[in-house]
């Protein structure tokens, strides 16, 4: 097997290894990674390490279990206390109709700032 000669391409492929291990790459990128792995022993070794790390992370997360009921209650109490102390944000009403334009923004296609330009009054009809 030979190493990839193009160092920037090799670096790009190496950055894709965690996503390839997780199975989240597009078909095109997955094919590129597979082709690179087949031709580069060092890259294949690094990919094996990435897969091992992913497996260990999954195993660790699965052994953590769920938080205790006390921890959940404490979390929700802290959230409620924070919300009670924070000022309420006004909810904006969402309308399906577009807002009406302010009269000063109307202008038959003219820039609304045009009135600030010298000679604007002379241009008005």
DSSP file (Angstrom, degrees, kcal/mol; ACC not computed):
  #  RESIDUE AA STRUCTURE BP1 BP2  ACC     N-H-->O    O-->H-N    N-H-->O    O-->H-N    TCO  KAPPA ALPHA  PHI   PSI    X-CA   Y-CA   Z-CA
    1    1 A X              0   0    0      0, 0.0     2,-0.3     0, 0.0    38,-0.1   0.000 360.0 360.0 360.0 148.3    0.0    0.0    0.0
    2    2 A X        -     0   0    0     37,-0.3     2,-0.2    38,-0.0     3,-0.0  -0.841 360.0-113.5-116.6 154.7    1.2    3.6   -0.7
    3    3 A X        -     0   0    0     -2,-0.3     2,-0.3    37,-0.1    37,-0.1  -0.490  42.0 -92.9 -81.0 154.7    0.5    6.7    1.2
    4    4 A X        -     0   0    0      1,-0.2    -1,-0.1    -2,-0.2     6,-0.1  -0.529  33.3-152.8 -65.9 128.6   -1.6    9.5   -0.3
    5    5 A X  S    S+     0   0    0     -2,-0.3     2,-1.0     1,-0.1    -1,-0.2   0.816  75.9  79.0 -76.7 -30.6    0.9   11.9   -1.9
    6    6 A X     >  -     0   0    0      1,-0.2     4,-2.3     2,-0.1     5,-0.2  -0.687  64.4-165.5 -84.9 106.0   -1.2   15.0   -1.6
    7    7 A X  H  > S+     0   0    0     -2,-1.0     4,-2.6     1,-0.2     5,-0.2   0.895  85.2  51.2 -61.8 -44.4   -0.7   16.1    2.0
    8    8 A X  H  > S+     0   0    0      1,-0.2     4,-2.2     2,-0.2    -1,-0.2   0.916 112.4  47.6 -60.9 -39.6   -3.7   18.6    2.0
    9    9 A X  H  > S+     0   0    0      2,-0.2     4,-2.6     1,-0.2    -1,-0.2   0.905 111.4  50.9 -65.8 -40.2   -6.0   15.9    0.7
   10   10 A X  H  X S+     0   0    0     -4,-2.3     4,-2.6     2,-0.2    -2,-0.2   0.912 110.1  49.6 -62.5 -42.6   -4.7   13.4    3.3
   11   11 A X  H  X S+     0   0    0     -4,-2.6     4,-1.9     2,-0.2    -1,-0.2   0.910 110.7  50.1 -63.0 -41.7   -5.3   16.0    6.0
   12   12 A X  H  X S+     0   0    0     -4,-2.2     4,-0.9     2,-0.2    -2,-0.2   0.918 111.7  47.9 -63.4 -43.0   -8.9   16.6    4.8
   13   13 A X  H >X S+     0   0    0     -4,-2.6     3,-0.8     1,-0.2     4,-0.6   0.913 109.1  54.2 -63.1 -42.3   -9.5   12.8    4.7
   14   14 A X  H >< S+     0   0    0     -4,-2.6     3,-0.9     1,-0.3     4,-0.4   0.866 104.0  55.3 -61.5 -36.3   -8.1   12.4    8.2
   15   15 A X  H 3< S+     0   0    0     -4,-1.9     4,-0.3     1,-0.2     3,-0.3   0.753 104.7  54.9 -68.2 -22.7  -10.5   15.1    9.5
   16   16 A X  H <X S+     0   0    0     -4,-0.9     4,-2.3    -3,-0.8     3,-0.4   0.596  81.8  93.0 -83.8 -11.7  -13.4   13.1    8.1
   17   17 A X  H <X S+     0   0    0     -3,-0.9     4,-2.7    -4,-0.6     5,-0.2   0.874  81.9  50.7 -55.5 -45.5  -12.5    9.9    9.9
   18   18 A X  H  > S+     0   0    0     -4,-0.4     4,-1.6    -3,-0.3    -1,-0.2   0.900 113.6  45.8 -60.9 -38.2  -14.7   10.5   13.0
   19   19 A X  H  >>S+     0   0    0     -3,-0.4     5,-2.5    -4,-0.3     4,-0.7   0.850 111.9  51.9 -72.8 -33.1  -17.8   11.1   10.9
   20   20 A X  H ><5S+     0   0    0     -4,-2.3     3,-0.8     2,-0.2    -2,-0.2   0.920 108.8  50.7 -66.6 -42.4  -17.0    8.1    8.7
   21   21 A X  H 3<5S+     0   0    0     -4,-2.7    -2,-0.2     1,-0.2    -1,-0.2   0.866 112.1  47.5 -62.1 -35.8  -16.7    5.9   11.9
   22   22 A X  H 3<5S-     0   0    0     -4,-1.6    -1,-0.2    -5,-0.2    -2,-0.2   0.584 112.1-122.7 -82.0 -10.2  -20.1    7.3   13.0
   23   23 A X  T <<5S+     0   0    0     -3,-0.8    -3,-0.2    -4,-0.7    -2,-0.1   0.790  76.2 120.7  76.7  27.9  -21.6    6.7    9.6
   24   24 A X      < +     0   0    0     -5,-2.5    -4,-0.2    -6,-0.1     2,-0.1   0.352  38.8 108.9-108.6   6.6  -22.7   10.2    9.0
   25   25 A X  S    S-     0   0    0     -6,-0.5     2,-0.0     1,-0.1    -9,-0.0  -0.436  74.6-103.8 -80.3 156.2  -20.8   11.1    5.8
   26   26 A X     >  -     0   0    0     -2,-0.1     4,-2.7     1,-0.1     5,-0.2  -0.310  37.5-105.8 -66.4 162.4  -22.4   11.6    2.4
   27   27 A X  H  > S+     0   0    0      1,-0.2     4,-2.3     2,-0.2     5,-0.2   0.903 121.3  52.4 -58.7 -41.6  -22.0    8.7    0.0
   28   28 A X  H  > S+     0   0    0      2,-0.2     4,-1.9     1,-0.2    -1,-0.2   0.936 113.0  42.5 -61.4 -49.0  -19.4   10.7   -2.0
   29   29 A X  H  > S+     0   0    0      1,-0.2     4,-2.5     2,-0.2    -2,-0.2   0.879 112.5  53.9 -67.9 -37.5  -17.3   11.5    1.1
   30   30 A X  H  X S+     0   0    0     -4,-2.7     4,-2.7     1,-0.2    -1,-0.2   0.904 108.6  49.9 -62.8 -40.2  -17.6    8.0    2.5
   31   31 A X  H  X S+     0   0    0     -4,-2.3     4,-2.4    -5,-0.2    -1,-0.2   0.903 109.8  50.9 -64.2 -40.7  -16.3    6.6   -0.9
   32   32 A X  H  X S+     0   0    0     -4,-1.9     4,-2.3     2,-0.2    -2,-0.2   0.924 112.0  46.9 -61.0 -44.9  -13.3    9.1   -0.8
   33   33 A X  H  X S+     0   0    0     -4,-2.5     4,-2.9     2,-0.2     5,-0.2   0.934 112.0  50.1 -64.3 -46.0  -12.4    8.0    2.7
   34   34 A X  H  X S+     0   0    0     -4,-2.7     4,-2.0     1,-0.2    -1,-0.2   0.905 111.2  49.1 -59.7 -42.1  -12.7    4.3    1.9
   35   35 A X  H  X S+     0   0    0     -4,-2.4     4,-0.9     1,-0.2    -1,-0.2   0.918 113.0  47.1 -63.7 -43.2  -10.5    4.7   -1.2
   36   36 A X  H >X S+     0   0    0     -4,-2.3     3,-0.5     1,-0.2     4,-0.5   0.896 110.5  52.3 -65.7 -40.6   -7.9    6.6    0.9
   37   37 A X  H >< S+     0   0    0     -4,-2.9     3,-0.7     1,-0.2     7,-0.3   0.868 105.7  55.2 -63.6 -36.4   -8.0    4.0    3.7
   38   38 A X  H 3< S+     0   0    0     -4,-2.0    -1,-0.2     1,-0.2    -2,-0.2   0.777 115.4  38.4 -67.9 -25.0   -7.4    1.2    1.1
   39   39 A X  H << S+     0   0    0     -4,-0.9     2,-0.4    -3,-0.5   -37,-0.3   0.335 110.3  59.6-109.1   7.3   -4.3    3.0   -0.1
   40   40 A X    <X  -     0   0    0     -3,-0.7     4,-2.3    -4,-0.5    -1,-0.2  -0.878  52.6-170.2-143.8 106.1   -2.7    4.3    3.1
   41   41 A X  H  > S+     0   0    0     -2,-0.4     4,-2.3     1,-0.2     5,-0.2   0.892  90.8  51.6 -63.2 -40.9   -1.7    2.1    6.0
   42   42 A X  H  > S+     0   0    0      2,-0.2     4,-2.2     1,-0.2    -1,-0.2   0.916 110.7  48.3 -64.0 -42.2   -1.1    5.0    8.4
   43   43 A X  H  > S+     0   0    0      1,-0.2     4,-2.3     2,-0.2    -1,-0.2   0.901 110.6  51.7 -63.7 -40.5   -4.5    6.5    7.7
   44   44 A X  H  X S+     0   0    0     -4,-2.3     4,-1.9    -7,-0.3    -2,-0.2   0.879 108.6  51.7 -63.2 -38.1   -6.1    3.0    8.2
   45   45 A X  H  X S+     0   0    0     -4,-2.3     4,-1.7     2,-0.2    -2,-0.2   0.916 110.7  47.7 -63.9 -43.0   -4.2    2.7   11.6
   46   46 A X  H  X S+     0   0    0     -4,-2.2     4,-2.3     1,-0.2    -2,-0.2   0.875 108.8  54.3 -66.7 -36.5   -5.6    6.1   12.6
   47   47 A X  H  X S+     0   0    0     -4,-2.3     4,-2.5     1,-0.2    -1,-0.2   0.896 105.1  53.9 -63.7 -38.9   -9.1    5.1   11.5
   48   48 A X  H  X S+     0   0    0     -4,-1.9     4,-2.1     1,-0.2    -1,-0.2   0.899 108.9  49.1 -61.2 -40.5   -8.9    2.1   13.7
   49   49 A X  H  X S+     0   0    0     -4,-1.7     4,-2.6     2,-0.2    -2,-0.2   0.893 109.3  52.1 -65.1 -40.1   -8.0    4.3   16.7
   50   50 A X  H  X S+     0   0    0     -4,-2.3     4,-2.3     2,-0.2    -2,-0.2   0.925 110.1  48.4 -62.3 -44.4  -10.9    6.6   15.9
   51   51 A X  H  X S+     0   0    0     -4,-2.5     4,-2.5     2,-0.2    -2,-0.2   0.901 111.1  50.5 -62.7 -41.2  -13.3    3.6   15.8
   52   52 A X  H  X S+     0   0    0     -4,-2.1     4,-2.5     2,-0.2    -2,-0.2   0.920 110.5  49.2 -63.0 -43.2  -11.9    2.4   19.1
   53   53 A X  H  X S+     0   0    0     -4,-2.6     4,-2.4     2,-0.2    -2,-0.2   0.907 110.7  50.5 -62.9 -41.1  -12.4    5.8   20.7
   54   54 A X  H  X S+     0   0    0     -4,-2.3     4,-2.5     2,-0.2    -2,-0.2   0.926 110.8  48.9 -61.8 -45.2  -15.9    6.0   19.4
   55   55 A X  H  X S+     0   0    0     -4,-2.5     4,-2.5     1,-0.2    -2,-0.2   0.905 112.1  48.6 -61.6 -42.1  -16.7    2.5   20.8
   56   56 A X  H  X S+     0   0    0     -4,-2.5     4,-2.7     2,-0.2    -1,-0.2   0.887 110.9  50.7 -66.2 -38.4  -15.2    3.4   24.2
   57   57 A X  H  X S+     0   0    0     -4,-2.4     4,-2.6     2,-0.2    -2,-0.2   0.923 111.5  47.4 -64.9 -44.2  -17.2    6.7   24.3
   58   58 A X  H  X S+     0   0    0     -4,-2.5     4,-2.3     2,-0.2    -2,-0.2   0.935 112.8  49.2 -61.7 -46.0  -20.5    4.9   23.5
   59   59 A X  H  X S+     0   0    0     -4,-2.5     4,-1.7     1,-0.2    -2,-0.2   0.926 111.5  49.0 -59.9 -45.7  -19.7    2.3   26.2
   60   60 A X  H  X S+     0   0    0     -4,-2.7     4,-1.0     1,-0.2    -1,-0.2   0.930 111.6  48.8 -60.3 -46.2  -18.9    5.0   28.8
   61   61 A X  H  X S+     0   0    0     -4,-2.6     4,-0.6     1,-0.2     3,-0.4   0.869 110.3  51.6 -63.8 -36.1  -22.1    6.9   28.0
   62   62 A X  H  < S+     0   0    0     -4,-2.3     3,-0.4     1,-0.2    -1,-0.2   0.822 108.2  51.7 -70.3 -29.7  -24.2    3.8   28.3
   63   63 A X  H  < S+     0   0    0     -4,-1.7    -1,-0.2     1,-0.2    -2,-0.2   0.652  93.2  74.6 -81.4 -14.2  -22.7    2.9   31.7
   64   64 A X  H  < S-     0   0    0     -4,-1.0    -1,-0.2    -3,-0.4    -2,-0.2   0.840  84.1-165.4 -67.3 -31.6  -23.5    6.3   33.1
   65   65 A X     <  -     0   0    0     -4,-0.6     2,-0.2    -3,-0.4    -1,-0.1  -0.194  32.1 -44.4  75.6-172.1  -27.2    5.5   33.4
   66   66 A X        -     0   0    0      1,-0.1     3,-0.1     0, 0.0     2,-0.0  -0.601  65.7 -96.7 -92.9 154.8  -29.9    8.0   34.0
   67   67 A X        -     0   0    0     -2,-0.2    -1,-0.1     1,-0.1    -2,-0.0  -0.331  46.8 -99.3 -67.0 153.8  -29.7   10.8   36.5
   68   68 A X     >  -     0   0    0      1,-0.1     4,-2.0     4,-0.0     5,-0.2  -0.263  29.3-111.1 -68.8 160.9  -31.3   10.2   39.9
   69   69 A X  H  > S+     0   0    0      1,-0.2     4,-2.6     2,-0.2     5,-0.2   0.873 119.9  55.1 -60.6 -37.4  -34.8   11.6   40.6
   70   70 A X  H  > S+     0   0    0      1,-0.2     4,-2.4     2,-0.2    -1,-0.2   0.904 106.7  49.6 -63.6 -41.2  -33.2   14.0   43.1
   71   71 A X  H  > S+     0   0    0      2,-0.2     4,-2.2     1,-0.2    -1,-0.2   0.894 111.5  49.0 -65.0 -39.6  -30.8   15.4   40.4
   72   72 A X  H  X S+     0   0    0     -4,-2.0     4,-2.5     2,-0.2     5,-0.2   0.926 111.7  48.7 -65.9 -45.0  -33.7   15.9   38.0
   73   73 A X  H  X S+     0   0    0     -4,-2.6     4,-2.3     1,-0.2    -2,-0.2   0.912 111.4  50.3 -60.7 -42.8  -35.8   17.7   40.6
   74   74 A X  H  X S+     0   0    0     -4,-2.4     4,-2.1     2,-0.2    -1,-0.2   0.898 110.5  50.1 -63.1 -41.4  -32.8   19.9   41.5
   75   75 A X  H  X S+     0   0    0     -4,-2.2     4,-2.2     2,-0.2    -2,-0.2   0.946 112.5  45.7 -62.2 -49.8  -32.2   20.8   37.9
   76   76 A X  H  X S+     0   0    0     -4,-2.5     4,-2.5     1,-0.2    -2,-0.2   0.851 110.9  53.5 -65.7 -34.1  -35.9   21.7   37.2
   77   77 A X  H  X S+     0   0    0     -4,-2.3     4,-2.3    -5,-0.2    -1,-0.2   0.908 109.3  49.0 -65.0 -41.2  -36.0   23.8   40.5
   78   78 A X  H  X S+     0   0    0     -4,-2.1     4,-2.1     2,-0.2    -2,-0.2   0.896 111.3  49.7 -65.2 -39.7  -32.9   25.7   39.3
   79   79 A X  H  X S+     0   0    0     -4,-2.2     4,-2.4     2,-0.2    -2,-0.2   0.932 111.8  47.8 -64.2 -45.8  -34.5   26.3   35.9
   80   80 A X  H  X S+     0   0    0     -4,-2.5     4,-2.2     1,-0.2    -2,-0.2   0.891 111.4  50.8 -62.9 -40.0  -37.8   27.5   37.4
   81   81 A X  H  X S+     0   0    0     -4,-2.3     4,-1.6     2,-0.2    -1,-0.2   0.899 111.1  48.4 -64.9 -40.0  -35.9   29.8   39.8
   82   82 A X  H  X S+     0   0    0     -4,-2.1     4,-1.2     1,-0.2    -2,-0.2   0.908 111.9  48.9 -66.8 -41.1  -33.9   31.3   37.0
   83   83 A X  H  < S+     0   0    0     -4,-2.4    -2,-0.2     1,-0.2    -1,-0.2   0.870 108.7  54.0 -66.3 -36.3  -37.0   31.9   34.9
   84   84 A X  H  < S+     0   0    0     -4,-2.2    -1,-0.2     1,-0.2    -2,-0.2   0.860 111.9  44.3 -66.3 -34.9  -38.8   33.5   37.8
   85   85 A X  H  < S+     0   0    0     -4,-1.6     2,-0.2    -5,-0.2    -1,-0.2   0.679  98.0  87.2 -84.0 -18.0  -35.9   36.0   38.3
   86   86 A X  S  < S-     0   0    0     -4,-1.2     2,-0.1    -5,-0.1     3,-0.1  -0.587  88.8-105.9 -83.6 143.0  -35.6   36.8   34.6
   87   87 A X        -     0   0    0     -2,-0.2     2,-0.2     1,-0.1    -1,-0.1  -0.419  41.5-107.0 -65.7 141.8  -37.7   39.5   33.0
   88   88 A X        -     0   0    0     -2,-0.1     2,-0.4    -4,-0.1    -1,-0.1  -0.478  28.6-132.9 -71.0 134.5  -40.5   38.1   30.9
   89   89 A X        -     0   0    0     -2,-0.2     2,-0.4    -3,-0.1    -1,-0.1  -0.722  22.9-115.9 -86.5 138.8  -39.9   38.5   27.1
   90   90 A X        -     0   0    0     -2,-0.4     2,-0.4     1,-0.1    -1,-0.0  -0.587  28.2-126.6 -73.5 130.3  -42.9   39.8   25.2
   91   91 A X        -     0   0    0     -2,-0.4     2,-0.4     1,-0.0    -1,-0.1  -0.636  20.1-133.5 -79.2 131.3  -44.2   37.3   22.8
   92   92 A X        -     0   0    0     -2,-0.4     2,-0.4     1,-0.0    -1,-0.0  -0.686  16.3-125.5 -85.5 135.8  -44.4   38.6   19.3
   93   93 A X        -     0   0    0     -2,-0.4     2,-0.6     1,-0.0    -1,-0.0  -0.657  20.5-140.7 -79.2 130.8  -47.6   37.9   17.5
   94   94 A X        -     0   0    0     -2,-0.4     2,-0.3     2,-0.0    -1,-0.0  -0.835  19.2-165.1 -96.8 124.8  -47.0   36.2   14.2
   95   95 A X        -     0   0    0     -2,-0.6     4,-0.1     2,-0.1    -2,-0.0  -0.827  23.3-147.5-110.4 146.9  -49.3   37.4   11.4
   96   96 A X  S    S+     0   0    0     -2,-0.3     2,-0.3     2,-0.1    -1,-0.1   0.643  83.4  74.8 -84.3 -15.2  -49.9   35.7    8.0
   97   97 A X  S    S-     0   0    0      1,-0.1    -2,-0.1     3,-0.0     3,-0.1  -0.763  93.4-106.6 -97.8 144.9  -50.4   39.1    6.4
   98   98 A X        -     0   0    0     -2,-0.3    -2,-0.1     1,-0.1     3,-0.1  -0.350  42.9 -98.5 -66.9 148.9  -47.4   41.4    5.6
   99   99 A X        -     0   0    0      1,-0.1     2,-0.2    -4,-0.1    -1,-0.1  -0.322  41.4-103.6 -66.0 150.5  -47.1   44.4    7.9
  100  100 A X        -     0   0    0      1,-0.1     2,-0.2    -3,-0.1    -1,-0.1  -0.530  38.1-113.7 -74.3 140.3  -48.4   47.7    6.5
  101  101 A X        -     0   0    0     -2,-0.2     2,-0.1     1,-0.1    -1,-0.1  -0.492  27.6-113.8 -74.3 141.6  -45.7   50.1    5.3
  102  102 A X    >>  -     0   0    0     -2,-0.2     3,-1.9     1,-0.1     4,-0.7  -0.480  28.0-116.5 -69.1 146.7  -45.2   53.3    7.2
  103  103 A X  G >4 S+     0   0    0      1,-0.3     3,-1.0     2,-0.2    -1,-0.1   0.853 114.0  58.2 -56.2 -36.0  -46.2   56.3    5.1
  104  104 A X  G 34 S+     0   0    0      1,-0.2    -1,-0.3     3,-0.0    -2,-0.0   0.655 103.5  53.9 -71.6 -11.9  -42.6   57.6    5.2
  105  105 A X  G <4 S+     0   0    0     -3,-1.9    -1,-0.2     8,-0.0    -2,-0.2   0.606  89.3  92.0 -94.5 -13.2  -41.3   54.4    3.6
  106  106 A X    <<  +     0   0    0     -3,-1.0     5,-0.0    -4,-0.7    -4,-0.0  -0.501  37.3 140.0 -76.4 149.5  -43.7   54.5    0.6
  107  107 A X    >   -     0   0    0     -2,-0.2     3,-1.7     0, 0.0    -1,-0.1   0.347  70.0 -98.5-176.1  20.2  -42.3   56.2   -2.4
  108  108 A X  T 3  S-     0   0    0      1,-0.3     3,-0.1     2,-0.0    -2,-0.1   0.876  96.0 -39.5  58.6  39.0  -43.3   54.5   -5.6
  109  109 A X  T 3  S+     0   0    0      1,-0.4    -1,-0.3     0, 0.0     2,-0.1   0.257 108.5 128.0  95.3 -13.0  -40.0   52.7   -5.9
  110  110 A X  S <  S-     0   0    0     -3,-1.7    -1,-0.4     1,-0.1     2,-0.2  -0.467  72.1 -99.3 -74.5 149.4  -37.8   55.6   -4.6
  111  111 A X    >   -     0   0    0      1,-0.2     3,-2.3    -2,-0.1     4,-0.3  -0.502  28.6-130.8 -64.0 132.8  -35.4   55.0   -1.8
  112  112 A X  G >  S+     0   0    0      1,-0.3     3,-0.5    -2,-0.2    -1,-0.2   0.706 107.4  59.4 -63.9 -17.8  -37.1   56.3    1.4
  113  113 A X  G >  S+     0   0    0      1,-0.2     3,-2.1     2,-0.1     4,-0.3   0.490  76.9  95.5 -85.4  -2.6  -33.9   58.2    2.2
  114  114 A X  G X  S+     0   0    0     -3,-2.3     3,-2.0     1,-0.3    -1,-0.2   0.827  72.0  66.1 -58.9 -31.9  -34.2   60.2   -1.1
  115  115 A X  G <  S+     0   0    0     -3,-0.5    -1,-0.3    -4,-0.3     5,-0.2   0.704  93.8  61.2 -64.8 -16.5  -35.9   63.0    0.7
  116  116 A X  G <  S+     0   0    0     -3,-2.1    -1,-0.3     4,-0.1     2,-0.2   0.590  88.0  93.2 -83.2 -10.2  -32.6   63.6    2.6
  117  117 A X  S X  S-     0   0    0     -3,-2.0     3,-1.6    -4,-0.3     4,-0.2  -0.553  89.4 -99.2 -84.9 147.2  -30.8   64.3   -0.7
  118  118 A X  T 3  S+     0   0    0      1,-0.2    -1,-0.1    -2,-0.2    -2,-0.1  -0.384 109.1  23.4 -61.0 139.9  -30.4   67.9   -2.0
  119  119 A X  T 3> S+     0   0    0     -4,-0.1     4,-1.1    -3,-0.1    -1,-0.2   0.518  80.7 127.1  83.9   6.2  -32.9   68.6   -4.7
  120  120 A X  H X> S+     0   0    0     -3,-1.6     4,-1.1     1,-0.2     3,-0.8   0.917  70.7  54.6 -62.2 -42.8  -35.4   66.0   -3.5
  121  121 A X  H 34 S+     0   0    0      1,-0.3     3,-0.4    -4,-0.2    -1,-0.2   0.856 105.1  54.4 -60.0 -34.9  -38.3   68.5   -3.4
  122  122 A X  H 34 S+     0   0    0      1,-0.2    -1,-0.3    -3,-0.2    -2,-0.2   0.791 106.1  52.7 -70.1 -26.1  -37.6   69.5   -7.0
  123  123 A X  H << S+     0   0    0     -4,-1.1    -1,-0.2    -3,-0.8    -2,-0.2   0.702  86.6 102.2 -82.0 -20.2  -37.9   65.8   -8.1
  124  124 A X     <        0   0    0     -4,-1.1    -3,-0.0    -3,-0.4     0, 0.0  -0.332 360.0 360.0 -67.1 145.1  -41.3   65.3   -6.4
  125  125 A X              0   0    0     -2,-0.0    -1,-0.1     0, 0.0    -4,-0.0   0.429 360.0 360.0 -91.2 360.0  -44.4   65.3   -8.7
